[in-house]
Each structure stands twice: as C-alpha cells, then as structure tokens.
Amino acid sequence: MSPLHAVFEHTYDEIVRLHRQVFQLWLTHVVFTWRWWIALMCATVPWMLWLLWRNRASSGRLLCAGFFIAALAEWLDSAGVALGLWHYDNEILPMMPSFLPWDLTLYPVTLMTFLQVKPHGSRYLKAALFGALVAFIAEPLFKWIGLYHPDHWRHLYTFVLLFLIYLAADGLTRLPFHPLPPPSDRRHR
C-alpha cells in the first residue's frame, strides 16, 4: 500500500466515523422536531401545489428547467457545505450534506412558477425577483428559524448566482421542445 493510499484510507475512515456521529446527533436531536417537520413540509407541499396549479401544456419544458436547477443546486449546495461556506443542522435525511428542501423542491418549484407566470415577461426582471426572493427573504428566514447557517457566505452572492441560474433555466425553456409522438404512432425499426 502506497503512503498516499494509506492517507486516503485514514481520511475515509474519519469521514465514515464523523457521518456515524452526525447520524446519532440527527436521531437524538433532529428527527421529528418542529424544524424537521418544517423541512419535510418544505420538501413536499410545494410539489403538491405545483402539480395542481401548473400549466399542463408546459409541464415538459417547466420540468426540464426544474430538473436543471435541482441538479445544479444540489451540486452547488454540496460543494458549499464541503468548502465550509454554509451548513445545515436540521436535514430531513442526515446522509446528504445539502438541504434537500432547498435543492429539490423550493428552488425548482419557485423557478418553474416564475417561468409559468407571464412567460413573455422580462426574464431579467423575473431573474432579479427570483434571486431577491431567495437571497433576501428566504435565506434570512431560514437562518432565523435555524435551518441554514451561512458561515462564509453573503446573501448578495446568492442573489447574483440565482440571477444567472434563472437566466440559464429560462434559456433552456426557450429551446425547441418537441414531445415524442404517442407509442402507437412510432415506427419500430
């Protein structure tokens, strides 16, 4: 075994030990607390409301943008936690370093709602509103509740990042989207 491999093995063992410690903290201090229930509602209720309210004719393009922002948010959130920029104490599941309600529900559902409302409105204004809503209202609220802890991060960074992400997602929805024909109309080769 090379010295480098031994260092990686030791580091991995430490990570596993710390994950087990976090899991025990989660079991004894987080699961089923009022913050945990809020996080669970934030992860489920917006999707239920969106399913009822969405424009069914635009579901494909909206979901494309929603999945884009969910994947990007999950990756950026995990990177931010790993780099020590922010952290969360009240995850729904302790195995994920990121905050699933943000990444897989609140960001995508809010973005899809913004895209659906006034689809021909100014995308720059909507991007600014989206960024401001999250950075200057949602983040401070979640910080106040105790779900989000920015250690080396400012709300302004979130605003700029989400402004750009919204524009990218909006551009994605403007690409030609042609649904597949029904299975009976497809030719089998």
C-alpha positions in Angstrom: 0.0 0.0 0.0 1.4 3.4 -1.0 1.7 6.2 1.6 -0.8 8.2 -0.4 -3.3 5.4 -0.4 -2.9 5.0 3.4 -3.6 8.7 3.9 -6.8 8.4 1.8 -7.9 5.3 3.7 -7.3 7.0 7.0 -9.2 10.1 5.8 -12.1 8.0 4.5 -12.3 6.2 7.9 -12.5 9.5 9.6 -15.3 10.7 7.3 -17.3 7.5 8.0 -16.8 7.9 11.7 -18.0 11.5 11.5 -21.0 10.5 9.4 -22.0 8.0 12.1 -21.6 10.7 14.7 -23.8 13.1 12.7 -26.4 10.3 12.2 -26.6 9.7 16.0 -27.0 13.5 16.6 -29.7 13.5 14.0 -31.5 10.6 15.6 -31.4 12.1 19.1 -31.8 15.9 18.4 -33.3 16.5 14.9 -35.7 13.9 13.6 -39.4 14.7 14.5 -38.5 18.2 15.9 -40.6 21.2 14.8 -37.7 22.2 12.5 -37.6 18.7 10.9 -41.4 18.9 10.3 -40.9 22.4 8.6 -38.2 21.0 6.4 -40.4 18.0 5.5 -43.3 20.3 4.6 -40.9 22.5 2.5 -39.8 19.4 0.7 -43.3 18.1 -0.2 -46.1 20.7 -0.1 -44.7 22.9 -2.9 -44.6 20.0 -5.3 -48.2 19.1 -4.4 -49.3 22.7 -5.0 -47.4 22.9 -8.3 -48.9 19.6 -9.6 -52.4 21.1 -9.0 -51.7 24.6 -10.4 -49.2 24.0 -13.2 -50.0 24.6 -16.9 -50.2 21.0 -18.1 -49.3 22.0 -21.7 -46.0 23.4 -20.5 -45.1 20.7 -18.0 -42.3 19.2 -20.1 -40.4 22.4 -20.6 -41.0 23.5 -17.0 -39.8 20.2 -15.6 -36.8 20.4 -17.8 -35.9 23.7 -16.2 -36.8 22.4 -12.8 -34.6 19.4 -13.0 -31.8 21.5 -14.3 -31.9 23.8 -11.3 -32.4 20.9 -8.9 -29.3 19.1 -10.2 -27.3 22.3 -10.2 -28.5 23.4 -6.8 -27.7 20.0 -5.3 -24.2 20.1 -6.7 -23.5 23.7 -5.6 -25.1 23.2 -2.2 -22.9 20.1 -1.6 -19.8 22.0 -2.7 -20.7 24.9 -0.5 -21.1 22.6 2.6 -17.9 20.8 1.7 -16.0 24.1 1.4 -17.3 25.3 4.7 -19.3 28.2 3.2 -22.5 27.2 5.0 -24.1 24.3 6.8 -27.4 22.9 7.9 -28.3 21.3 11.3 -31.8 20.1 10.6 -31.7 17.9 7.5 -34.6 15.6 6.6 -32.1 12.9 6.0 -28.6 13.1 7.6 -26.8 11.2 4.8 -26.9 14.3 2.5 -24.7 17.3 3.1 -27.1 19.6 1.3 -30.5 20.8 2.4 -32.9 18.7 0.2 -35.9 21.0 0.6 -33.9 23.9 -1.0 -32.3 22.0 -3.8 -35.0 19.5 -4.8 -38.2 21.5 -4.1 -38.0 25.1 -3.2 -35.6 26.2 -5.9 -37.1 24.2 -8.8 -40.8 24.8 -7.9 -40.3 28.5 -7.4 -38.3 28.8 -10.6 -41.0 26.8 -12.5 -43.7 29.1 -11.1 -41.8 32.2 -12.1 -41.3 30.7 -15.6 -45.0 29.9 -15.9 -46.3 33.3 -14.7 -46.1 35.8 -17.5 -43.9 33.6 -19.8 -43.3 36.5 -22.2 -42.4 39.0 -19.4 -38.9 40.3 -18.8 -36.7 37.5 -18.0 -34.2 39.9 -16.4 -36.8 41.3 -14.1 -38.0 37.8 -13.2 -34.4 36.6 -12.6 -33.9 39.6 -10.3 -37.1 38.9 -8.4 -36.2 35.2 -8.1 -32.7 36.0 -6.8 -34.0 38.6 -4.4 -36.8 36.4 -3.1 -34.4 33.6 -2.2 -31.4 35.7 -1.2 -33.0 38.5 0.8 -36.2 36.9 2.1 -36.0 33.0 2.2 -32.4 32.7 3.3 -32.7 35.2 6.2 -35.9 33.5 7.2 -34.3 30.0 7.2 -31.4 31.4 9.1 -33.7 32.9 11.7 -35.6 29.6 12.1 -32.2 27.8 12.5 -32.3 25.7 9.3 -29.5 27.5 7.5 -26.2 28.7 8.8 -24.1 30.8 6.4 -20.5 30.6 7.7 -18.6 32.3 4.9 -21.3 33.3 2.5 -23.3 36.5 1.9 -26.8 36.8 0.6 -25.6 39.0 -2.2 -23.6 36.0 -3.6 -26.8 34.0 -3.6 -28.6 36.8 -5.5 -26.0 37.0 -8.3 -25.7 33.2 -8.6 -29.5 32.7 -8.7 -29.9 35.6 -11.2 -27.6 33.8 -13.6 -29.1 30.4 -12.9 -32.6 31.7 -13.6 -31.4 33.2 -17.0 -29.8 29.8 -17.9 -33.0 27.9 -17.0 -35.1 30.4 -18.8 -32.9 30.0 -21.9 -33.3 26.2 -21.6 -37.1 26.5 -21.7 -36.8 28.6 -24.9 -35.1 25.8 -26.8 -37.3 24.0 -29.3 -39.1 21.3 -27.4 -40.8 18.6 -29.4 -42.7 15.9 -27.4 -42.4 12.4 -28.6 -45.4 11.0 -30.5 -47.7 8.6 -28.7 -46.3 5.0 -28.8 -48.9 3.9 -31.4 -47.6 6.5 -33.9 -43.9 5.5 -33.6 -42.3 3.3 -36.1 -40.5 0.2 -34.9 -37.2 -0.5 -36.6 
